[in-house]
């Protein structure tokens, strides 16, 4: 089938394109061979530095390595002879020459680096570097050897710092009696010596004359610690108080004035004030009781004194009371302390000097170690009552006693019954006790805070008469009798504490205690032929309350104790004296 005109044209175009492609490939191959031949020639035949290679402005191209080293050395000598870098810092200027730092440069290394242009790296890197060296300019740096200058550079940097550094001024303060004076802080400035050294090295490497401004670093002061100052300054106010070491030896601990300051105000001034000093007023809080006040008021007043009477000739009983009184005498109670008779006097034993004397045991009078000291515990109890102290524990006797009115006795027994009271006043108290002659006295010293007076009222709720019980004793002479146990009427009595002001007006009347005294029959031994009298006695009226005051006149018991007690008039000089503090 014959070719059409269009097909003939396409065939001719394809042949023409192939012709051009083969022509281009041929030209490229020739160029590669040409460049390769030229590069082989340059690399193998040219032994000098390639053209257009410079260092620090001088041309090394076309020179041999030896020639380039000589030219570089001459250039360095000429340039460093007048080269200097001036360091400028606040208030100081320092010029540094090459001689100052013994600057050295390696001309041989510089020449070798120039020669290596186009001779290191891959074939493509070499070709590129050679092209640049022939058709443009290649600059290489001088090769310094400034390691030998390290010592000189360090000294120069330290010299600049010594003349420029300003130490930071931290906050400081002085605590006075009425204020705190705070010296304001100021920033310091410090030269970065390592940066100075790096700057000098950089300029000497390039042999670049320049004035270099050194900017010291600002060192800010530490923030003021307001909380730490508070911990140092702050004091709680406290009253002067009595430190009792052994309940008999005591010393006054001085008061403390409270100290503080307005922390928020101080923070505001620290943030906004540029004054050299900040004055912080101290806030002083005075205590309620100062050392002087306590010294002047300590044991100043007699809160109460109470005396009961005894038969001094009953030697064991009197001795027990006297011994127990010595354990109590001088005892000090600070506010909140609780007095315990048993803890203070201790166990009544023969080894501690106590003797056998009459005491109530299960309704009968029997000999017992420490017998009679209930009279002292009763005296202590009444002194506490009339001092208007809080009674914590008290028990009445099982039967009535003759040395105080009904409802005002206080029985003690080791391990079972105690008399305890609390110093619920605002000041310390001291208990003084002494047995002398026919009496025993307890005085409570303290600090009066008012003129109120205490009295005791009693109300007899019931009485139970005793009976006479006879027992035949054929050994007794006919018609005779012998009492072997006294009878006691039983009572139930309520006592009330009445507080009156200086004008006699009643402030309060409070229930104090309920006392129950057992009836005890009279036991009588009779001989043959004795006529029995009426066994039921008429109850004796309840004693009247003592006069308001602290030393009531003793009233006869409605039922005397088996050991009668005399009631001598107390000698006013026979009262205990306070122990010195």
Buried (B, 14 or more C-beta within 10 A) or exposed (E): EEEEEEEEEEEEEEEEEEEEEEEEEEEEEEEEEEEEEEBEEBBEEBEBBBBBBBBBEBBBBBBBBEBBBBBBBEBBEEBBEEBBBEBBBEEBEBEBBBEBBEBBBBBBBBBBBBBBBBBEEEEEEBBEBBEBBBEEEBEBEBBBEBEEBEEBBBEBBBBBBEBBBBEBEEBEBEBEEEBBEBBBBBEBBBBBBEEBBEBBBEBBBEBEEEEBEBEBEEEEBEEBEBEEBEEEBEEEBBBBBBEBEEBEEBEBBEBBBBBBBEBEEBEEBBEEEEEEEBEBEBEEEEBEBBBEBBEEBBBEEBBBBBBBBBBBEBEBBBBBBBBBBEBBBBBBBBBEBBBBBBEBBBEBEEEEBBBBBBBBEEEBBEEBBBBBBBBBBBBBBBBBBBBBBEBBBBBBBBBBBBBBBBBBBBBBBBEEBBBBBBBEBEBBBBBBBBBBEBBBBBBBBBBBEEEBBBBBEBEBEEBEBBEBEBEEBEEBEEEEBEEEBBBBBBBBBBBBBBBBEEEEEEEEEEEBBEBEBBBBBBBBBBBEEBEEEEBEBEBBEBBEBBEBBBBBEBBEBBBBBBBEBEBEEBEEEBBBEBBEB
